[in-house]
């Protein structure tokens, strides 16, 4: 089973795309954020949007910071609470009025770049248990 990796660059936003990703079963999809202009380039890429929608049955779909714009464009956040970087909250609400712009069920978001660690520890706790999450936080010397 060979996989091809393709690196796509959108302004200052780097994506590593696995081609033939159907060969891989995903449990968690994390949509990263970045500078808003770069994220808007990704939002306009229909192939990326279609790929995310195709994999919407993944157990956990997460976005970090302005990655909420990418996830918002798919419609997967409609009717759900979401958040983004504090400087982009009003823009997210304006672009996606169907999103109640704050983590909802198995779609998890994090608003700040550094709080992506908090989101990751939350996922570790949900999947592996509280003791593993605490041990992981200790190992990476992260206090939350």
N, CA, C and O atoms as a MOPAC input file, in Angstrom:
PM7 MOZYME 1SCF
protein

 N      0.83200 1    -1.17200 1     0.00000 1
 C      0.00000 1     0.00000 1     0.00000 1
 C      0.88200 1     1.24300 1     0.00000 1
 O      1.38000 1     1.64100 1     1.05300 1
 N      1.07900 1     1.84300 1    -1.12400 1
 C      1.90900 1     3.04000 1    -1.14700 1
 C      1.01600 1     4.26800 1    -1.12000 1
 O     -0.03100 1     4.32500 1    -1.76500 1
 N      1.46600 1     5.23500 1    -0.35800 1
 C      0.76000 1     6.50600 1    -0.28100 1
 C      1.65500 1     7.56900 1    -0.86900 1
 O      2.87000 1     7.55900 1    -0.67300 1
 N      1.04600 1     8.47800 1    -1.58800 1
 C      1.79300 1     9.60100 1    -2.12600 1
 C      1.50400 1    10.80600 1    -1.24800 1
 O      0.36100 1    11.04200 1    -0.85700 1
 N      2.53400 1    11.55600 1    -0.94600 1
 C      2.35200 1    12.76900 1    -0.17100 1
 C      2.51200 1    13.95700 1    -1.09000 1
 O      3.40300 1    13.98100 1    -1.93900 1
 N      1.66600 1    14.92200 1    -0.92500 1
 C      1.72500 1    16.13000 1    -1.72500 1
 C      1.72600 1    17.31500 1    -0.77100 1
 O      0.90300 1    17.38300 1     0.14200 1
 N      2.62700 1    18.22800 1    -0.97600 1
 C      2.67300 1    19.42000 1    -0.14100 1
 C      2.10200 1    20.57100 1    -0.94700 1
 O      2.57100 1    20.86400 1    -2.04600 1
 N      1.08900 1    21.22100 1    -0.39700 1
 C      0.48500 1    22.37900 1    -1.04600 1
 C      0.74100 1    23.60000 1    -0.18900 1
 O      0.67500 1    23.53300 1     1.03800 1
 N      1.03000 1    24.70200 1    -0.83100 1
 C      1.33700 1    25.93600 1    -0.11900 1
 C      0.33900 1    27.00200 1    -0.54300 1
 O      0.21800 1    27.29200 1    -1.73300 1
 N     -0.36700 1    27.58100 1     0.39600 1
 C     -1.31600 1    28.65900 1     0.16500 1
 C     -0.83600 1    29.86300 1     0.95100 1
 O     -1.03200 1    29.93800 1     2.16400 1
 N     -0.21500 1    30.79200 1     0.27100 1
 C      0.40200 1    31.94300 1     0.90900 1
 C      1.29100 1    31.42700 1     2.03200 1
 O      2.26500 1    30.73300 1     1.73900 1
 N      1.02100 1    31.71500 1     3.27100 1
 C      1.89000 1    31.26400 1     4.35900 1
 C      1.31300 1    30.04700 1     5.07200 1
 O      1.60400 1    29.83000 1     6.24900 1
 N      0.52100 1    29.26800 1     4.39900 1
 C     -0.19200 1    28.14600 1     4.98200 1
 C      0.26200 1    26.88500 1     4.27700 1
 O      0.12700 1    26.77800 1     3.05800 1
 N      0.78800 1    25.94200 1     5.00800 1
 C      1.33100 1    24.72000 1     4.42400 1
 C      0.40800 1    23.55700 1     4.74400 1
 O      0.04000 1    23.35400 1     5.90100 1
 N      0.03800 1    22.80300 1     3.74000 1
 C     -0.80600 1    21.62400 1     3.94100 1
 C     -0.07600 1    20.39700 1     3.42800 1
 O      0.52000 1    20.41700 1     2.35100 1
 N     -0.12800 1    19.35200 1     4.19400 1
 C      0.39400 1    18.06900 1     3.76200 1
 C     -0.82800 1    17.22100 1     3.43100 1
 O     -1.60900 1    16.87700 1     4.31800 1
 N     -0.98800 1    16.89500 1     2.18400 1
 C     -2.17500 1    16.17800 1     1.73400 1
 C     -1.77300 1    14.74700 1     1.41800 1
 O     -0.82100 1    14.51500 1     0.67400 1
 N     -2.48800 1    13.80100 1     1.97700 1
 C     -2.25600 1    12.39100 1     1.65600 1
 C     -3.14800 1    12.04400 1     0.47200 1
 O     -4.37500 1    12.08300 1     0.56700 1
 N     -2.52300 1    11.71200 1    -0.62400 1
 C     -3.27300 1    11.31700 1    -1.81200 1
 C     -3.62800 1     9.84800 1    -1.65100 1
 O     -2.83400 1     9.07000 1    -1.12000 1
 N     -4.79600 1     9.47100 1    -2.09800 1
 C     -5.32600 1     8.12000 1    -1.90100 1
 C     -5.55200 1     7.86800 1    -0.41300 1
 O     -5.27500 1     6.78100 1     0.09500 1
 N     -6.05800 1     8.88200 1     0.27200 1
 C     -6.28400 1     8.77900 1     1.71300 1
 C     -7.34200 1     7.73900 1     2.05100 1
 O     -7.52000 1     7.40400 1     3.22200 1
 N     -8.03600 1     7.23000 1     1.06500 1
 C     -9.01400 1     6.17900 1     1.34100 1
 C     -8.32100 1     4.91000 1     1.81100 1
 O     -8.96500 1     4.01300 1     2.35600 1
 N     -7.01500 1     4.83100 1     1.60400 1
 C     -6.26700 1     3.67400 1     2.08200 1
 C     -6.07400 1     3.72200 1     3.59700 1
 O     -5.70000 1     2.72800 1     4.21800 1
 N     -6.33000 1     4.87600 1     4.17200 1
 C     -6.09700 1     5.08500 1     5.59000 1
 C     -7.42400 1     5.41700 1     6.26900 1
 O     -8.17200 1     6.27800 1     5.80400 1
 N     -7.70600 1     4.73200 1     7.36600 1
 C     -8.89000 1     5.06100 1     8.15000 1
 C     -8.47500 1     6.07900 1     9.19400 1
 O     -7.55200 1     5.83200 1     9.97000 1
 N     -9.13600 1     7.20200 1     9.22200 1
 C     -8.80800 1     8.25300 1    10.17400 1
 C     -9.75300 1     8.20200 1    11.36200 1
 O    -10.94300 1     7.93500 1    11.20200 1
 N     -9.22700 1     8.45700 1    12.55400 1
 C    -10.03800 1     8.57600 1    13.75600 1
 C    -10.18800 1    10.03200 1    14.16300 1
 O    -11.21100 1    10.43300 1    14.71800 1
 N     -9.15800 1    10.81400 1    13.88100 1
 C     -9.13700 1    12.22300 1    14.27600 1
 C     -8.65400 1    13.04800 1    13.09500 1
 O     -7.66000 1    12.71100 1    12.45100 1
 N     -9.36400 1    14.12400 1    12.82100 1
 C     -8.94300 1    15.07800 1    11.79700 1
 C     -8.78300 1    16.42700 1    12.48700 1
 O     -9.72400 1    16.93600 1    13.09600 1
 N     -7.59600 1    16.99800 1    12.39000 1
 C     -7.33700 1    18.30400 1    12.99500 1
 C     -7.08800 1    19.30400 1    11.88100 1
 O     -6.16600 1    19.14600 1    11.08000 1
 N     -7.91400 1    20.32500 1    11.83900 1
 C     -7.80400 1    21.38900 1    10.84000 1
 C     -7.02200 1    22.53600 1    11.48600 1
 O     -7.52400 1    23.18200 1    12.40700 1
 N     -5.80400 1    22.79400 1    11.01400 1
 C     -5.01900 1    23.87200 1    11.61800 1
 C     -5.48300 1    25.23100 1    11.12600 1
 O     -6.12000 1    25.35100 1    10.07900 1
 N     -5.15200 1    26.24400 1    11.89900 1
 C     -5.41600 1    27.60800 1    11.47400 1
 C     -4.14900 1    28.24700 1    10.97000 1
 O     -3.16300 1    27.56700 1    10.68800 1
 N     -4.18000 1    29.52700 1    10.86100 1
 C     -3.03700 1    30.29200 1    10.39000 1
 C     -3.47400 1    31.70900 1    10.10900 1
 O     -4.57100 1    32.11200 1    10.49500 1
 N     -2.63000 1    32.46600 1     9.44200 1
 C     -3.03200 1    33.82700 1     9.08100 1
 C     -4.33000 1    33.79000 1     8.26600 1
 O     -4.49400 1    32.93000 1     7.40000 1
 N     -5.23300 1    34.70400 1     8.53500 1
 C     -6.57000 1    34.66300 1     7.94000 1
 C     -6.53500 1    34.66800 1     6.40900 1
 O     -7.32900 1    33.97100 1     5.77700 1
 N     -5.64800 1    35.42700 1     5.81800 1
 C     -5.55500 1    35.43200 1     4.34300 1
 C     -5.19600 1    34.05300 1     3.80700 1
 O     -5.76300 1    33.60000 1     2.81300 1
 N     -4.26700 1    33.39700 1     4.45900 1
 C     -3.86400 1    32.06200 1     4.02900 1
 C     -5.00700 1    31.07200 1     4.21800 1
 O     -5.25700 1    30.23500 1     3.35100 1
 N     -5.69900 1    31.16600 1     5.34700 1
 C     -6.83700 1    30.27900 1     5.61900 1
 C     -7.92200 1    30.48900 1     4.56900 1
 O     -8.54000 1    29.52300 1     4.12100 1
 N     -8.16200 1    31.73700 1     4.17000 1
 C     -9.17900 1    32.01100 1     3.15200 1
 C     -8.82500 1    31.35000 1     1.82000 1
 O     -9.71900 1    30.94600 1     1.07600 1
 N     -7.53300 1    31.23700 1     1.51000 1
 C     -7.11600 1    30.52100 1     0.29600 1
 C     -7.50700 1    29.05500 1     0.37900 1
 O     -7.95400 1    28.47300 1    -0.61000 1
 N     -7.34200 1    28.45600 1     1.54600 1
 C     -7.71500 1    27.04900 1     1.74200 1
 C     -9.23000 1    26.90100 1     1.69400 1
 O     -9.74300 1    25.93800 1     1.12600 1
 N     -9.94600 1    27.84800 1     2.28600 1
 C    -11.41700 1    27.80900 1     2.27700 1
 C    -11.93600 1    27.76300 1     0.84400 1
 O    -12.94000 1    27.10300 1     0.57400 1
 N    -11.27700 1    28.44400 1    -0.06400 1
 C    -11.71800 1    28.50900 1    -1.46300 1
 C    -11.36100 1    27.25700 1    -2.26200 1
 O    -11.81600 1    27.10300 1    -3.39600 1
 N    -10.55500 1    26.36100 1    -1.68900 1
 C    -10.12600 1    25.16700 1    -2.39800 1
 C    -11.19800 1    24.08200 1    -2.25900 1
 O    -11.32700 1    23.45800 1    -1.20600 1
 N    -11.95700 1    23.86900 1    -3.32300 1
 C    -13.07400 1    22.93100 1    -3.28400 1
 C    -12.62900 1    21.49500 1    -3.03500 1
 O    -13.36200 1    20.72300 1    -2.41800 1
 N    -11.43500 1    21.12300 1    -3.50700 1
 C    -10.94000 1    19.76300 1    -3.27600 1
 C    -10.76600 1    19.49900 1    -1.78400 1
 O    -11.10300 1    18.42200 1    -1.29300 1
 N    -10.24200 1    20.47900 1    -1.07400 1
 C    -10.06100 1    20.32400 1     0.37200 1
 C    -11.41600 1    20.26300 1     1.06100 1
 O    -11.63000 1    19.42000 1     1.93300 1
 N    -12.32800 1    21.14100 1     0.68100 1
 C    -13.66800 1    21.13000 1     1.27100 1
 C    -14.35100 1    19.78200 1     1.04100 1
 O    -14.92200 1    19.20100 1     1.96300 1
 N    -14.28600 1    19.29200 1    -0.20000 1
 C    -14.91400 1    18.00300 1    -0.52200 1
 C    -14.28800 1    16.86500 1     0.27700 1
 O    -14.99300 1    15.96400 1     0.73000 1
 N    -12.95000 1    16.90000 1     0.45600 1
 C    -12.26500 1    15.85500 1     1.20400 1
 C    -12.71600 1    15.85600 1     2.65900 1
 O    -12.96400 1    14.79600 1     3.23500 1
 N    -12.82300 1    17.03400 1     3.25300 1
 C    -13.27600 1    17.12400 1     4.65100 1
 C    -14.70000 1    16.60200 1     4.77200 1
 O    -15.00000 1    15.83000 1     5.68200 1
 N    -15.57300 1    17.01000 1     3.87400 1
 C    -16.97900 1    16.55200 1     3.90700 1
 C    -17.04900 1    15.03700 1     3.72400 1
 O    -17.82100 1    14.35900 1     4.40100 1
 N    -16.23800 1    14.51300 1     2.80500 1
 C    -16.21500 1    13.05900 1     2.55300 1
 C    -15.83400 1    12.29700 1     3.82000 1
 O    -16.29200 1    11.17300 1     4.02400 1
 N    -15.01700 1    12.88500 1     4.65800 1
 C    -14.54600 1    12.23500 1     5.87600 1
 C    -15.26900 1    12.75300 1     7.12300 1
 O    -14.72800 1    12.67200 1     8.22600 1
 N    -16.45100 1    13.26900 1     6.96500 1
 C    -17.16600 1    13.87400 1     8.09800 1
 C    -17.65200 1    12.85700 1     9.12700 1
 O    -18.12900 1    13.24500 1    10.19300 1
 N    -17.53900 1    11.57200 1     8.82900 1
 C    -17.94100 1    10.55600 1     9.80800 1
 C    -16.79700 1    10.16200 1    10.73600 1
 O    -16.95100 1     9.26600 1    11.56600 1
 N    -15.64900 1    10.82700 1    10.59900 1
 C    -14.50800 1    10.58200 1    11.48000 1
 C    -14.95700 1    10.82200 1    12.92000 1
 O    -15.78100 1    11.69800 1    13.18200 1
 N    -14.41600 1    10.04600 1    13.84300 1
 C    -14.85800 1    10.13900 1    15.23700 1
 C    -14.69100 1    11.53200 1    15.83500 1
 O    -15.59700 1    12.02100 1    16.50900 1
 N    -13.55700 1    12.17600 1    15.60200 1
 C    -13.32700 1    13.53200 1    16.10300 1
 C    -12.83700 1    14.41500 1    14.96800 1
 O    -11.85400 1    14.09300 1    14.29900 1
 N    -13.52100 1    15.52200 1    14.75400 1
 C    -13.07700 1    16.54000 1    13.81200 1
 C    -12.79100 1    17.78700 1    14.63400 1
 O    -13.65900 1    18.27800 1    15.35700 1
 N    -11.57400 1    18.29500 1    14.52000 1
 C    -11.13300 1    19.40300 1    15.36100 1
 C    -10.60500 1    20.53600 1    14.49900 1
 O    -10.09600 1    20.32100 1    13.39900 1
 N    -10.73600 1    21.74100 1    15.02000 1
 C    -10.07200 1    22.87100 1    14.37600 1
 C     -9.34800 1    23.66100 1    15.44500 1
 O     -9.77700 1    23.73000 1    16.59700 1
 N     -8.24700 1    24.25100 1    15.03800 1
 C     -7.46700 1    25.08800 1    15.93700 1
 C     -7.47300 1    26.49500 1    15.37600 1
 O     -7.18800 1    26.70800 1    14.19800 1
 N     -7.79800 1    27.44600 1    16.22300 1
 C     -7.70800 1    28.85700 1    15.88200 1
 C     -8.56500 1    29.15600 1    14.64800 1
 O     -9.75200 1    28.83100 1    14.62800 1
 N     -7.98200 1    29.76200 1    13.63600 1
 C     -8.74300 1    30.14600 1    12.44500 1
 C     -9.07100 1    28.96600 1    11.53500 1
 O     -9.69300 1    29.15400 1    10.49000 1
 N     -8.66600 1    27.75600 1    11.90900 1
 C     -9.09700 1    26.56300 1    11.18700 1
 C    -10.61600 1    26.42400 1    11.20600 1
 O    -11.18500 1    25.70700 1    10.38300 1
 N    -11.26900 1    27.10400 1    12.13900 1
 C    -12.73700 1    27.10000 1    12.20900 1
 C    -13.35300 1    27.64700 1    10.92000 1
 O    -14.46000 1    27.25200 1    10.55400 1
 N    -12.65600 1    28.54700 1    10.23100 1
 C    -13.16200 1    29.06400 1     8.95100 1
 C    -13.20300 1    27.96000 1     7.90300 1
 O    -14.14900 1    27.88000 1     7.11900 1
 N    -12.18100 1    27.11000 1     7.88700 1
 C    -12.12200 1    25.99700 1     6.93500 1
 C    -13.24200 1    25.01600 1     7.24700 1
 O    -13.96200 1    24.58400 1     6.34700 1
 N    -13.38900 1    24.66800 1     8.50800 1
 C    -14.44200 1    23.74100 1     8.91900 1
 C    -15.82000 1    24.36200 1     8.73600 1
 O    -16.77000 1    23.67400 1     8.36200 1
 N    -15.93000 1    25.65300 1     8.99600 1
 C    -17.20500 1    26.35700 1     8.82400 1
 C    -17.69300 1    26.32100 1     7.38500 1
 O    -18.89000 1    26.18000 1     7.13600 1
 N    -16.79400 1    26.44500 1     6.45700 1
 C    -17.15800 1    26.44400 1     5.03100 1
 C    -17.78900 1    25.12300 1     4.61800 1
 O    -18.59300 1    25.10000 1     3.68500 1
 N    -17.45200 1    24.02800 1     5.28000 1
 C    -18.00000 1    22.71400 1     4.93300 1
 C    -19.45600 1    22.56400 1     5.35500 1
 O    -20.16100 1    21.68200 1     4.86300 1
 N    -19.90800 1    23.42900 1     6.27000 1
 C    -21.26000 1    23.29700 1     6.80800 1
 C    -21.32300 1    22.39800 1     8.03000 1
 O    -22.38000 1    22.26900 1     8.64800 1
 N    -20.19600 1    21.76800 1     8.39200 1
 C    -20.19500 1    20.84600 1     9.53000 1
 C    -20.39400 1    21.55600 1    10.86300 1
 O    -20.70500 1    20.91200 1    11.86500 1
 N    -20.21900 1    22.86300 1    10.88900 1
 C    -20.41300 1    23.61400 1    12.13200 1
 C    -21.79300 1    24.26700 1    12.21500 1
 O    -22.13100 1    24.86100 1    13.23900 1
 N    -22.58800 1    24.16600 1    11.16100 1
 C    -23.91300 1    24.80300 1    11.17200 1
 C    -24.73500 1    24.30800 1    12.35300 1
 O    -24.86900 1    23.10300 1    12.56500 1
 N    -25.27500 1    25.22900 1    13.10700 1
 C    -26.08700 1    24.89300 1    14.26200 1
 C    -25.29200 1    24.50300 1    15.48700 1
 O    -25.86900 1    24.17200 1    16.52300 1
 N    -23.98300 1    24.53700 1    15.38500 1
 C    -23.12400 1    24.16300 1    16.50200 1
 C    -22.42200 1    25.39000 1    17.05300 1
 O    -22.38200 1    26.44600 1    16.42100 1
 N    -21.87000 1    25.22600 1    18.24800 1
 C    -21.05800 1    26.27100 1    18.84500 1
 C    -19.63600 1    26.11800 1    18.31700 1
 O    -19.15600 1    25.00000 1    18.13400 1
 N    -18.97300 1    27.22400 1    18.07700 1
 C    -17.58600 1    27.18000 1    17.60400 1
 C    -16.87400 1    28.43100 1    18.08400 1
 O    -17.49900 1    29.38700 1    18.54500 1
 N    -15.57100 1    28.40500 1    17.96800 1
 C    -14.77700 1    29.57200 1    18.32700 1
 C    -13.58000 1    29.66300 1    17.39400 1
 O    -13.29900 1    28.74300 1    16.62600 1
 N    -12.89700 1    30.76500 1    17.47200 1
 C    -11.70100 1    30.98800 1    16.67300 1
 C    -10.82700 1    31.97300 1    17.43000 1
 O    -11.11800 1    32.30200 1    18.58000 1
 N     -9.78100 1    32.43700 1    16.81000 1
 C     -8.92300 1    33.44200 1    17.42200 1
 C     -9.77200 1    34.66300 1    17.77400 1
 O    -10.66200 1    35.04700 1    17.01500 1
 N     -9.49700 1    35.26100 1    18.91700 1
 C    -10.34100 1    36.36000 1    19.40100 1
 C    -10.43700 1    37.52600 1    18.41300 1
 O    -11.44900 1    38.22600 1    18.40400 1
 N     -9.43000 1    37.75000 1    17.59300 1
 C     -9.47900 1    38.84200 1    16.62200 1
 C    -10.31600 1    38.49800 1    15.39000 1
 O    -10.60600 1    39.37300 1    14.57400 1
 N    -10.70700 1    37.22400 1    15.25100 1
 C    -11.46900 1    36.79800 1    14.08000 1
 C    -12.89700 1    36.36800 1    14.41500 1
 O    -13.61700 1    35.89900 1    13.53400 1
 N    -13.31800 1    36.52000 1    15.66900 1
 C    -14.65400 1    36.06100 1    16.08100 1
 C    -15.77700 1    36.71600 1    15.27600 1
 O    -16.66800 1    36.02800 1    14.77800 1
 N    -15.73300 1    38.03200 1    15.14900 1
 C    -16.79800 1    38.74700 1    14.43000 1
 C    -16.82100 1    38.37100 1    12.95300 1
 O    -17.88800 1    38.28600 1    12.34500 1
 N    -15.64900 1    38.14800 1    12.38500 1
 C    -15.57200 1    37.75500 1    10.97200 1
 C    -16.18200 1    36.36800 1    10.78200 1
 O    -16.91900 1    36.14200 1     9.82200 1
 N    -15.87900 1    35.43700 1    11.69400 1
 C    -16.45500 1    34.08800 1    11.61900 1
 C    -17.97400 1    34.16000 1    11.70900 1
 O    -18.66800 1    33.49700 1    10.93900 1
 N    -18.49400 1    34.94600 1    12.62500 1
 C    -19.94100 1    35.07100 1    12.79000 1
 C    -20.58400 1    35.67700 1    11.54300 1
 O    -21.66000 1    35.25200 1    11.12200 1
 N    -19.92400 1    36.66200 1    10.96300 1
 C    -20.47000 1    37.31400 1     9.76800 1
 C    -20.46800 1    36.36900 1     8.57100 1
 O    -21.44800 1    36.30900 1     7.82800 1
 N    -19.38100 1    35.63400 1     8.37800 1
 C    -19.27300 1    34.72200 1     7.23800 1
 C    -20.15000 1    33.48400 1     7.39500 1
 O    -20.61800 1    32.92200 1     6.40400 1
 N    -20.37400 1    33.05800 1     8.63700 1
 C    -21.12700 1    31.82400 1     8.90800 1
 C    -22.18400 1    32.09500 1     9.98000 1
 O    -22.01000 1    31.68000 1    11.12600 1
 N    -23.26200 1    32.77400 1     9.63600 1
 C    -24.28000 1    33.11300 1    10.63800 1
 C    -24.97900 1    31.90500 1    11.25900 1
 O    -25.61400 1    32.03500 1    12.30600 1
 N    -24.87200 1    30.72300 1    10.62600 1
 C    -25.49900 1    29.52000 1    11.18100 1
 C    -24.67000 1    28.88000 1    12.27900 1
 O    -25.10800 1    27.91200 1    12.90000 1
 N    -23.46800 1    29.41300 1    12.52900 1
 C    -22.60800 1    28.90300 1    13.59400 1
 C    -22.79400 1    29.78700 1    14.81700 1
 O    -22.68800 1    31.01100 1    14.73200 1
 N    -23.07100 1    29.16500 1    15.94900 1
 C    -23.13300 1    29.92500 1    17.20000 1
 C    -21.71300 1    30.10300 1    17.70000 1
 O    -21.13700 1    29.26000 1    18.38800 1
 N    -21.17100 1    31.29100 1    17.29800 1
 C    -19.76500 1    31.58500 1    17.55600 1
 C    -19.58100 1    31.84500 1    19.01400 1
 O    -18.46500 1    32.11600 1    19.45600 1
 N    -18.19400 1    28.81800 1    20.12400 1
 C    -17.70500 1    28.60100 1    21.44200 1
 C    -17.36300 1    27.14200 1    21.57800 1
 O    -16.91600 1    26.70900 1    22.64100 1
 N    -17.01500 1    23.99100 1    22.19400 1
 C    -16.84400 1    22.60800 1    21.78900 1
 C    -18.20700 1    21.96900 1    21.82000 1
 O    -18.89500 1    22.06000 1    22.83600 1
 N    -18.59500 1    21.37300 1    20.83000 1
 C    -19.89900 1    20.76600 1    20.72300 1
 C    -19.72700 1    19.31100 1    20.30300 1
 O    -19.11500 1    19.03600 1    19.27100 1
 N    -20.25300 1    18.38900 1    21.08000 1
 C    -20.19900 1    16.94400 1    20.82700 1
 C    -18.80900 1    16.49800 1    20.38400 1
 O    -17.83400 1    16.72100 1    21.10100 1
 N    -18.70500 1    15.87400 1    19.21500 1
 C    -17.42400 1    15.33200 1    18.78100 1
 C    -16.72900 1    16.25100 1    17.78400 1
 O    -15.73500 1    15.86200 1    17.17000 1
 N    -17.24300 1    17.46400 1    17.62000 1
 C    -16.54200 1    18.47500 1    16.84500 1
 C    -15.95600 1    19.42300 1    17.86600 1
 O    -16.68800 1    20.11300 1    18.57500 1
 N    -14.64300 1    19.45700 1    17.94200 1
 C    -13.94600 1    20.18900 1    18.99200 1
 C    -13.15600 1    21.32800 1    18.35900 1
 O    -12.52000 1    21.14700 1    17.32000 1
 N    -13.19800 1    22.49100 1    18.98100 1
 C    -12.49400 1    23.65200 1    18.45600 1
 C    -11.66600 1    24.25700 1    19.56900 1
 O    -11.95900 1    24.06500 1    20.74900 1
 N    -10.65500 1    24.97200 1    19.20100 1
 C     -9.87300 1    25.69500 1    20.17500 1
 C     -9.55300 1    27.05100 1    19.60000 1
 O     -9.23500 1    27.17100 1    18.41700 1
 N     -9.63600 1    28.07800 1    20.43000 1
 C     -9.59000 1    29.43600 1    19.91700 1
 C     -8.20200 1    30.01200 1    19.77400 1
 O     -7.96800 1    30.81400 1    18.87000 1
 N     -7.28300 1    29.63900 1    20.62100 1
 C     -5.95300 1    30.24300 1    20.58300 1
 C     -4.95500 1    29.23400 1    20.06800 1
 O     -5.12700 1    28.02500 1    20.22500 1
 N     -3.91000 1    29.74900 1    19.45200 1
 C     -2.88800 1    28.85800 1    18.90800 1
 C     -2.32600 1    27.96800 1    20.01000 1
 O     -2.25600 1    26.75100 1    19.84400 1
 N     -1.92300 1    28.56100 1    21.13400 1
 C     -1.31200 1    27.77700 1    22.21400 1
 C     -2.31200 1    26.85500 1    22.89300 1
 O     -1.91000 1    25.84800 1    23.47500 1
 N     -3.58300 1    27.16400 1    22.83800 1
 C     -4.55200 1    26.29400 1    23.49900 1
 C     -4.86400 1    25.05200 1    22.67900 1
 O     -5.66600 1    24.21600 1    23.09700 1
 N     -4.23700 1    24.92400 1    21.51700 1
 C     -4.31700 1    23.67100 1    20.78600 1
 C     -3.77300 1    22.52600 1    21.63600 1
 O     -4.18100 1    21.37600 1    21.47700 1
 N     -2.84200 1    22.85300 1    22.54400 1
 C     -2.33500 1    21.84000 1    23.47900 1
 C     -3.46000 1    21.41300 1    24.41500 1
 O     -3.61700 1    20.22300 1    24.69000 1
 N     -4.24200 1    22.37000 1    24.90600 1
 C     -5.39100 1    22.03400 1    25.75300 1
 C     -6.36100 1    21.12700 1    25.00800 1
 O     -6.84900 1    20.14400 1    25.56700 1
 N     -6.64000 1    21.45100 1    23.75700 1
 C     -7.55600 1    20.64200 1    22.96400 1
 C     -7.00000 1    19.23100 1    22.80500 1
 O     -7.73900 1    18.25400 1    22.92400 1
 N     -5.71600 1    19.12300 1    22.53800 1
 C     -5.09500 1    17.81400 1    22.36500 1
 C     -5.16200 1    16.99400 1    23.64500 1
 O     -5.44800 1    15.79800 1    23.60900 1
 N     -4.89600 1    17.64000 1    24.77700 1
 C     -4.99800 1    16.93100 1    26.05900 1
 C     -6.44100 1    16.51400 1    26.34400 1
 O     -6.67600 1    15.45700 1    26.92800 1
 N     -7.40300 1    17.33800 1    25.93600 1
 C     -8.81100 1    16.96900 1    26.06200 1
 C     -9.09600 1    15.69900 1    25.25600 1
 O     -9.75900 1    14.78300 1    25.74400 1
 N     -8.59300 1    15.65000 1    24.02200 1
 C     -8.78700 1    14.45700 1    23.19000 1
 C     -8.12200 1    13.23700 1    23.80500 1
 O     -8.70100 1    12.15100 1    23.81100 1
 N     -6.90400 1    13.40900 1    24.32600 1
 C     -6.21200 1    12.29300 1    24.98900 1
 C     -7.06000 1    11.78900 1    26.14800 1
 O     -7.20500 1    10.58000 1    26.33200 1
 N     -7.62400 1    12.71200 1    26.93400 1
 C     -8.46700 1    12.31400 1    28.06600 1
 C     -9.72100 1    11.57900 1    27.59400 1
 O    -10.10400 1    10.57000 1    28.18600 1
 N    -10.36200 1    12.07500 1    26.53300 1
 C    -11.57800 1    11.44500 1    26.02300 1
 C    -11.30000 1    10.04000 1    25.49500 1
 O    -12.11300 1     9.13300 1    25.66900 1
 N    -10.16000 1     9.86700 1    24.85600 1
 C     -9.85100 1     8.60100 1    24.20200 1
 C     -9.10600 1     7.63500 1    25.12200 1
 O     -9.39900 1     6.43900 1    25.13500 1
 N     -8.13500 1     8.15200 1    25.89600 1
 C     -7.24900 1     7.30100 1    26.68600 1
 C     -7.50800 1     7.36100 1    28.19100 1
 O     -7.04100 1     6.49400 1    28.93100 1
 N     -8.23900 1     8.36400 1    28.64800 1
 C     -8.52400 1     8.48600 1    30.06800 1
 C     -7.76700 1     9.63600 1    30.71800 1
 O     -6.76400 1    10.12600 1    30.20000 1
 N     -8.28700 1    10.04700 1    31.87200 1
 C     -7.74600 1    11.20300 1    32.58000 1
 C     -6.30500 1    11.00200 1    33.04200 1
 O     -5.49600 1    11.92600 1    32.96000 1
 N     -5.97600 1     9.80200 1    33.52700 1
 C     -4.62300 1     9.58100 1    34.04100 1
 C     -3.57800 1     9.69100 1    32.92100 1
 O     -2.48600 1    10.21500 1    33.14300 1
 N     -3.90600 1     9.20400 1    31.73700 1
 C     -2.97700 1     9.30900 1    30.59600 1
 C     -2.83700 1    10.77500 1    30.19300 1
 O     -1.73600 1    11.22400 1    29.87300 1
 N     -3.92700 1    11.51800 1    30.20500 1
 C     -3.86300 1    12.94300 1    29.85100 1
 C     -2.99800 1    13.70600 1    30.84200 1
 O     -2.20100 1    14.56100 1    30.45600 1
 N     -3.16300 1    13.39000 1    32.13100 1
 C     -2.34100 1    14.06200 1    33.15100 1
 C     -0.86400 1    13.70200 1    32.98200 1
 O      0.01000 1    14.56200 1    33.09400 1
 N     -0.59700 1    12.43500 1    32.71500 1
 C      0.78900 1    12.00000 1    32.52500 1
 C      1.39300 1    12.65100 1    31.27600 1
 O      2.56100 1    13.04100 1    31.27500 1
 N      0.58800 1    12.76300 1    30.21800 1
 C      1.06200 1    13.42100 1    28.99900 1
 C      1.39100 1    14.87500 1    29.26400 1
 O      2.43000 1    15.37000 1    28.82700 1
 N      0.50100 1    15.56900 1    29.98600 1
 C      0.74300 1    16.98400 1    30.31800 1
 C      2.02300 1    17.13000 1    31.13200 1
 O      2.80600 1    18.05500 1    30.91700 1
 N      2.22300 1    16.20800 1    32.06500 1
 C      3.43500 1    16.25800 1    32.88900 1
 C      4.68500 1    16.01100 1    32.04100 1
 O      5.70100 1    16.68800 1    32.19800 1
 N      4.59100 1    15.03100 1    31.14100 1
 C      5.73100 1    14.70500 1    30.28000 1
 C      6.13200 1    15.85600 1    29.37200 1
 O      7.31600 1    16.04200 1    29.08800 1
 N      5.15800 1    16.62700 1    28.91700 1
 C      5.49600 1    17.76200 1    28.05100 1
 C      5.64700 1    19.05900 1    28.84700 1
 O      5.79000 1    20.14500 1    28.28600 1
 N      5.60900 1    18.90800 1    30.18600 1
 C      5.76800 1    20.03400 1    31.09800 1
 C      4.75800 1    21.13400 1    30.82000 1
 O      5.09900 1    22.31500 1    30.76200 1
 N      3.49800 1    20.71900 1    30.64900 1
 C      2.41600 1    21.65700 1    30.36200 1
 C      1.46900 1    21.72100 1    31.55000 1
 O      0.97800 1    20.69200 1    32.01500 1
 N      1.21900 1    22.90100 1    32.02900 1
 C      0.28500 1    23.09300 1    33.14900 1
 C     -0.99600 1    23.66000 1    32.56900 1
 O     -0.99500 1    24.69500 1    31.90200 1
 N     -2.10200 1    22.95200 1    32.83900 1
 C     -3.39300 1    23.47500 1    32.37600 1
 C     -4.42900 1    23.37700 1    33.45400 1
 O     -5.57700 1    23.76900 1    33.24500 1

